[in-house]
Amino acid sequence: MKIQFKKYTFLIIILVGLNTTASFSQKAGEVHVQTSPQIKNVIAKKIAYNKALKPVKKYKIQLFYGSEQGAKRVSNEFNATFSDLRAVLKFNSPDWKVLVGAFKTRLEADRALVDIKKEFPDATVRNPKIKR
């Protein structure tokens, strides 16, 4: 009889404990953030400025993609051959790129590519990355 009484007592204590734990747990609430009108004004101006920006597309011609020594060699050759355009080295781990120009349209890039391909047959036009 004492064993059953202890079992029931233990069970009642556990049930009461679980019930009180559930009643003290966190409940959903609301958070109110107070800001000044000046901060709201600055945020609104920044949003309007970002919407007014127009994306700028620049087409580039890629002459080389590979080792650093090869990129420097191709860059020097290009700069010696074409004085109106400058070759730029870009590092894209683990390789280097040699890029030329900042053409507004694909047509301009293709026209320049015709002349460049005479000296650098592997040259290609790269799709523009949008910059602001």
C-alpha positions as CSV (number, residue, x, y, z in Angstrom):
1,M,0.0,0.0,0.0
2,K,2.8,2.4,0.8
3,I,4.4,1.7,-2.6
4,Q,1.2,2.6,-4.4
5,F,0.8,5.7,-2.3
6,K,4.4,6.8,-3.1
7,K,3.8,6.2,-6.8
8,Y,0.6,8.3,-6.8
9,T,2.3,11.0,-4.7
10,F,5.2,11.2,-7.1
11,L,2.9,11.3,-10.1
12,I,0.8,14.1,-8.6
13,I,4.0,16.1,-7.8
14,I,5.2,15.8,-11.4
15,L,1.8,16.8,-12.9
16,V,1.6,19.8,-10.6
17,G,5.2,20.8,-11.5
18,L,4.6,20.6,-15.2
19,N,1.4,22.6,-14.9
20,T,3.2,25.4,-13.0
21,T,6.1,25.4,-15.4
22,A,3.8,25.9,-18.3
23,S,2.0,28.8,-16.6
24,F,5.3,30.6,-15.9
25,S,6.6,30.2,-19.5
26,Q,7.0,33.3,-21.8
27,K,4.1,34.5,-23.7
28,A,4.0,36.4,-27.0
29,G,4.1,40.1,-26.7
30,E,4.6,43.3,-28.7
31,V,7.7,45.4,-29.1
32,H,7.3,49.2,-29.7
33,V,10.3,51.1,-31.1
34,Q,10.4,54.8,-30.6
35,T,12.3,56.9,-33.1
36,S,12.6,60.6,-33.7
37,P,11.0,62.3,-36.8
38,Q,14.5,63.3,-37.9
39,I,15.6,59.6,-38.2
40,K,12.4,58.8,-40.2
41,N,13.2,61.8,-42.4
42,V,16.7,60.6,-43.1
43,I,15.6,57.1,-43.9
44,A,12.9,58.4,-46.3
45,K,15.5,60.5,-48.1
46,K,17.9,57.6,-48.4
47,I,15.1,55.4,-49.9
48,A,14.2,58.1,-52.4
49,Y,17.8,58.6,-53.4
50,N,18.3,54.8,-54.0
51,K,15.2,54.6,-56.1
52,A,16.4,57.6,-58.2
53,L,19.8,55.9,-59.1
54,K,19.9,54.4,-62.5
55,P,22.1,51.3,-63.0
56,V,25.2,51.8,-65.1
57,K,26.2,49.0,-67.4
58,K,29.8,48.8,-68.6
59,Y,30.8,46.2,-71.1
60,K,34.5,45.1,-70.9
61,I,36.7,43.0,-73.2
62,Q,38.6,40.2,-71.5
63,L,42.0,39.5,-73.0
64,F,43.3,36.9,-70.6
65,Y,42.4,34.7,-67.7
66,G,45.1,32.7,-65.9
67,S,48.4,33.2,-64.0
68,E,49.7,36.4,-62.7
69,Q,52.8,36.4,-65.0
70,G,50.7,35.7,-68.1
71,A,48.3,38.5,-67.1
72,K,51.1,41.0,-66.7
73,R,52.7,39.9,-70.0
74,V,49.4,40.3,-71.9
75,S,48.6,43.6,-70.1
76,N,52.0,45.1,-71.1
77,E,51.7,43.8,-74.7
78,F,48.2,45.4,-75.0
79,N,49.3,48.7,-73.5
80,A,52.2,48.9,-75.9
81,T,50.0,48.0,-78.9
82,F,46.8,50.1,-78.2
83,S,47.5,53.5,-76.8
84,D,43.8,54.7,-76.7
85,L,42.7,51.9,-74.2
86,R,44.3,50.8,-71.0
87,A,44.4,47.2,-69.8
88,V,43.4,46.5,-66.2
89,L,44.5,43.6,-64.1
90,K,41.9,42.0,-61.8
91,F,42.5,39.2,-59.4
92,N,39.7,36.6,-59.1
93,S,41.1,33.9,-56.9
94,P,43.1,31.9,-57.9
95,D,43.4,33.4,-61.4
96,W,44.0,36.9,-62.9
97,K,42.0,38.6,-65.6
98,V,43.1,41.3,-68.0
99,L,40.2,43.6,-68.9
100,V,40.0,46.4,-71.3
101,G,37.5,49.4,-71.7
102,A,34.3,50.4,-70.2
103,F,31.9,50.5,-73.1
104,K,28.3,51.7,-72.7
105,T,26.8,49.5,-75.3
106,R,27.5,46.0,-76.6
107,L,27.8,47.5,-80.1
108,E,30.7,49.7,-79.0
109,A,32.4,46.8,-77.3
110,D,32.0,44.6,-80.4
111,R,33.5,47.3,-82.7
112,A,36.6,47.5,-80.4
113,L,36.7,43.7,-80.3
114,V,37.2,43.5,-84.0
115,D,40.4,45.5,-83.8
116,I,41.6,43.8,-80.6
117,K,41.1,40.3,-82.0
118,K,43.7,41.0,-84.7
119,E,46.4,41.0,-82.0
120,F,44.6,39.0,-79.2
121,P,42.5,36.3,-80.8
122,D,41.2,34.9,-77.5
123,A,39.6,38.3,-76.5
124,T,35.9,38.2,-75.6
125,V,33.2,40.7,-74.6
126,R,32.1,40.2,-71.0
127,N,28.6,40.9,-69.8
128,P,28.3,44.1,-67.8
129,K,28.1,44.2,-64.1
130,I,25.6,46.8,-62.8
131,K,27.4,49.5,-60.9
132,R,25.9,52.6,-59.1
